[in-house]
């Protein structure tokens, strides 16, 4: 790229550095950092959501905004273009802005006709007339295609209107190249639809609050968030929806954006609950030199169940109020981080340490499978994530230990009950199609024992004395009774 003084001296994009120095010996140059440029363009696209929720990247140096339904917030298309130009200029970005009814037309006008001082606004439906005198390089074609078009004397987009498509294909000697020229022309004129892929998923619903005077403290930000929450919840209620997540953006006057997000286990639209979730993070918003726009977005909306709450717990249809439980989980996650609340999901496995799994709380308790047939009180109150090895000092073959060492303390057994034999799940260790099979675990015999101090343990012996493994059994503590 070349800045305006360099362009006035005859330097232009595409010129080699040696030729540029021959033309202008004192020219200053800098190597292009494509990665840094891409990051800067993405950051600028994120900042553009203050003007439109639909922003797409356009090549390496451009952005496309879908402004349908947004321009009235700025007094029309001209007001939107002027506000956008003023913001970009204040942030130090050189730019050219064009407003048109198709992305192709806007691209062509922005790169050929528009300047930073004079944005181009082409009314919808006037693409054919507005692009007539625009150079063909605005059609997003390859350098080879542009060279061929210039060789045929086709330098303006209007010259392509009446040309025969079959004759164009014969001139190009490539059906694909000719079809690309026709495709880009039709997209610019609106004859063929062009897919629009925003770089971020647009919110389902949003509320915005322009600030006549920049906000400079947290109190003003909190009040603005409260107003936006009330407005957004009214919108969600009108559609019968709640949201699983909310994103709050604060756009600063210096071009920076501060964003905080909260999530809910179940769809919510209660302002007090949403504000309680944001309260833990509102201090992360840095007003800087002032905030001139606040934006609140509802993410992952879903239909919300409605109904009355029971007058008393004893007449409730279920024992657990899952809505209140989800609200509590949301507050804990907001303070400690997403995923801090989890529930235990029972699994149908014989080994106790494999019979359950933790999973993030998703707004409702999991359905428990049918309880295994067992006597009450046989399982300890506390189960270890992993069995802990013990050293048995005295034991009876096929019986409980008499003394054992656990966590460096010798414990003498005074009472014992068992065994409860739990065999391994042999069907999970069958040979696979390639003939590879795992070693079948050893049988476990569980005992409930009590030591001389009254502490009760759930221990097991892994392996039998005559199971043919060649190694003696090992002892472990699986859990503790109350």
Secondary structure as UniProt FT lines:
FT   HELIX           4..8
FT   TURN            9..10
FT   TURN            13..14
FT   HELIX           17..23
FT   TURN            25..26
FT   HELIX           34..47
FT   HELIX           48..50
FT   STRAND          55..58
FT   TURN            59..61
FT   STRAND          62..65
FT   TURN            68..70
FT   HELIX           71..74
FT   HELIX           77..90
FT   TURN            91..92
FT   STRAND          98..99
FT   HELIX           103..112
FT   STRAND          120..121
FT   TURN            124..125
FT   HELIX           127..130
FT   TURN            131..133
FT   HELIX           136..139
FT   HELIX           143..151
FT   TURN            152..153
FT   HELIX           157..160
FT   HELIX           165..172
FT   HELIX           175..189
FT   STRAND          205..215
FT   HELIX           218..238
FT   TURN            239..240
FT   STRAND          241..252
FT   TURN            253..254
FT   STRAND          257..268
FT   HELIX           271..279
FT   TURN            280..281
FT   HELIX           282..284
FT   TURN            288..289
FT   STRAND          291..303
FT   HELIX           313..315
FT   HELIX           322..336
FT   TURN            338..339
FT   STRAND          342..346
FT   HELIX           352..354
FT   STRAND          356..360
FT   TURN            376..377
FT   STRAND          382..395
FT   TURN            397..398
FT   STRAND          401..406
FT   TURN            407..408
FT   STRAND          409..422
FT   HELIX           426..429
FT   TURN            433..434
FT   STRAND          444..451
FT   TURN            452..453
FT   STRAND          456..462
FT   TURN            465..466
FT   STRAND          474..480
//
